[in-house]
Amino acid sequence: MKGEEIMKNKIVIFVVLILIIMCIVIGVIYYKNKEQSKESEKEMSSSNSQNIVQDYDNDGNDKNEINSMVANSDNTNFNFETRTVKLNSGYEMPLNGIGTYSLTGDICYNAITSALNSGVRLIDTAYMYGNEEEIGRAIRDSNVPREEIFVITKIYPTQYDNPEEAIEMAFDKLGLDYIDMMLLHHPGTNDVKAYKAMEKYVKEGKIHSLGLSNWYVEELEEFLPQIEIMPSLDQNEIHPYYQENDVIPYIQSKGIVVQGWYPFGGRGHTSEILGDETISKIAENYNVSSAQVILRWNLQKGVVVIPGLSNPDHIKENTDIYGFELTDEEMNQINSLDRNEKHDWY
């Protein structure tokens, strides 16, 4: 009897040990699976976060959404009847004008005189162009009321250390009571300091609007949080071979108007762009020049144009860009010409 009880107890103990071992094994397996699951969730979360960072810019704007705006960029503020755009500063600026880079002396004076006589009311200059005096003289000698003319000038990075002196120099050379818009020519040391100096002149009513030139997405994201007055304009190189289709919608989403320089590609590239087969065929459809097609393409993308020319006939021709409208198909044909081919270092 005692032997049987001892045997039963041994069996019970053995079964209990087996159960304990099984519980331990199950516990270990469960713990490992749980840890692996946590690690997997962590990796997935990290991956999702990374994707979100890639899909959104610093302001939370969906970049895919911004890129989808390229085909029909924001030109809702463009008034094709008055041929002006309402700036975020409250002032109106003409949609087309004349750039004066490389125009100096009498050539510059005569070009501005011809432009004003042809109805051009937007003039772009800069300290570095060395022609502010000629432009101011042409404006004063014209019969066009000052309030009808929109003058843009720029101060250069070499002037950012002493911006007040640079601003006063611009006033002295232009000989104007007020400047419609002043830009920083491109990013540089003390650019925020220079911009803040310009902000003071805006508050005093001496400068009406402020802007930037050659600022792109990264530069804007760093610069904008440091200033008080939002720029009204960002002026960059834009032409059919360098379209900035990833930049224009971003700038416009900030309420900043985009203005394009080198609309015909710049020196050494103009003949190629104006002779482009796609552009030439579209020009034939409307009995206009390739230059007029390119300027109209810019306007329909929401880009103000300032072609730099001195020939009176070409200046007049480039104002005649409101009598036709490109179709969506024609816009897309020109959009397809983009080579991301920048022609200047800015």
Summary of the structure (lengths in Angstrom):
residues: 346
radius of gyration: 31.8
end to end distance: 104.0
largest distance: 132.8
contacts: 1084
relative contact order: 0.11
helix: 50%
strand: 14%
